[in-house]
Amino acid sequence: MKTIVVYSSQTGFTQKYAEWLSKELNADIMTLKEALKKEDSFFDQYDAVIYGGWVSVEKINKADWFTKHILNWKNKKLAMFCVGSSPADFSGVKTLLDKALTDEQKQYAKAFYCEGGLAYEKMSIAPRVLMKTYVAMLKSKKGHSEIDTERAEYISHSFDSTDPKYIKPIVAYING
């Protein structure tokens, strides 16, 4: 099966997963920036298309590029993965994945989550300020819960939780 992995990565975590998927599936790989320069017909040669983006404010970055093609690509194997700083078992992850695709799109594509991390040193100023503001808000929130405190501590510094185990469901889906 001829497969391509297209991805958008801000700090490198999504790129890492895209590279692991490309290697595991013997797939072509390109950045979204490169894919945007291609004619739609370029993707006709592929049996499977995988898009990966990072999570920002409970949305998958640039997912619209992938979702707008789903109905035209419904005869292909389609997967979208997102990479975020939350643990995979965080309740918000299920909600994010449920909202990533419409009911119609879910007939043709599947969404997956991969634990990433935070790399404050690689973020541009706006996302860094947004994250630091969010941490401060969680810490100072009136009547904040233990979960708020844990979440604030968890995301207050850079960390890397990437693990190849998170691509296994994607590989199984594509190969299935």
N, C-alpha and C positions, 0 to 999 in steps of 0.2 A: 504494500500500500504506500503510495507516494504521499508524504505528509510534509506540511510546512508549519513552523511555529513562528508566529509574529508576536512581538512583545513591546511594551513600553515600560521602561524602568527609570526611576528617579535616582535611587541610591545604590543599585546593583543587586538587590535581592531577587527581583523579578527576572533580571537577566540571568542570574545563576540558575533559577528553575528552568528558564527557557533553554539554556545550554544543556542542562541535565536531560530534559525531555528530548531535545534534538539528538543527543548522543544515544539515548536509550531506544529511540524510535527510528534512528538513522534518517532523521528528517532534516530538511532544509530549514534555515533559520534566518530571520531578518527583523530589524527593528521596525516599529510602526512607521517611523519617519521614512524608511525605505519603501515600505508597503504602500504608503500614500502616493508615491511617485509612480506606482505601477497601474496599468490599465486593469480593469476588472477581469478582462480575458486572461491575464497572466495567471490567475488562480484556477483556471479551467484544468490545468495539468495535474492538479492535486486531488487525491481521493479523500484527504483529511486536512482540515484547517484547525489549528489551535491558536487561540489568542490569549495572551497573558498581560495583565495590567496590575498596577498597585492600587491599594485601597486608600482613598482619601475622603474623609467626611461621609463615610458609609456608602460610598459609590466606588465602582471600578473605573479607574482612570482610562479614558478614551475607549470605553467598551462600545460606544455607539458605532465606531468603525466596524466592529465585528457584528453587532446586532443588526445593523442595517443590511448586511449581506445574507443573513441566515435564510430567508425565504428563497433567495436566488441559489443558495448553496444547499438546499435541503436534501439533495441526493448525495451529499458528502457526509463523512463522519465529522461532526463539529463539537469542539470543546472550548470552553473559556475557563481560565484559572485566574485567580486573584491572589495577591500576596499582601498580607497585612501584619501589623505588629501584635495583634491579639492572639492569644492561644487558640488553637483550633477548636477547643471545646467551649469557648466563650459563647454565650447565648446570642450575641449580636451577629456571629458568623452565619448561623442558620438563616437569620432574617436577611442578611446581606445576599446570600445565595438565592433565597426565595424571590427576592426582588430583582435580581440581576437579569432575568429573562422573563418575558411575558409568557402566559400560558401557551400561546401559539408557538413561540420560539422554543419552549421546553419540549415540544414534540420532535424537534430536529437537533437540538443542542443541549449540552449539559454543562453546568457550572461547578467548579471545584475551588477549594480554598487551600492555600499553602502558608504555613507560618513563616514569616519573614523576620523582621526585626526593625530596629531604628538605627540610623546612622546620622546622628545630628551633624557630624562634621562634614557630611556630603550633601546635606540639604541646602537649598537656597534659603535666603533670609526669610521669605514669607512663610513657607511651611514650618521652618524652625520656630519662628515667633508664634505661629498658630499652635504648635504642639506644646511649647513652654507655657503659653497662656492657658491651654486646656489643663495641663498639669496643675498650675496655680489655682485654677477654678475648682478642680476636684479637691485639692487640699483645703481650700478656704470655704467650700460649700457649707452653708449652714445646715447642721444636722446630717452631715455626710456619713455615709455608711462605711462599714468595714471594707466592703467591696470597692467603694470610691477610694479609700486610703490605699488599698492594695494596688488598684489600677494606677493611681498616681505614682506610686513607688516604682511600679513595673515599667512605666513609660518615661520616667524622669531622666533616663540615661540611655546611651547607645547600647545595643545588644544584637546578637545574631542567633536566631532560632531556626535557621534554615536546616533542612534535613531531606535527603533524597527519598525518604519514606513517603513524603507527601506527594510525590509524582506517581507512585504506584497505582492509585485509583484512576488517574488520568491515562496512564499507559494501558491498564486493563480495559478501560472503556474504548480507547482507540483501537486496540487489538481485538476487542470482543466482537 
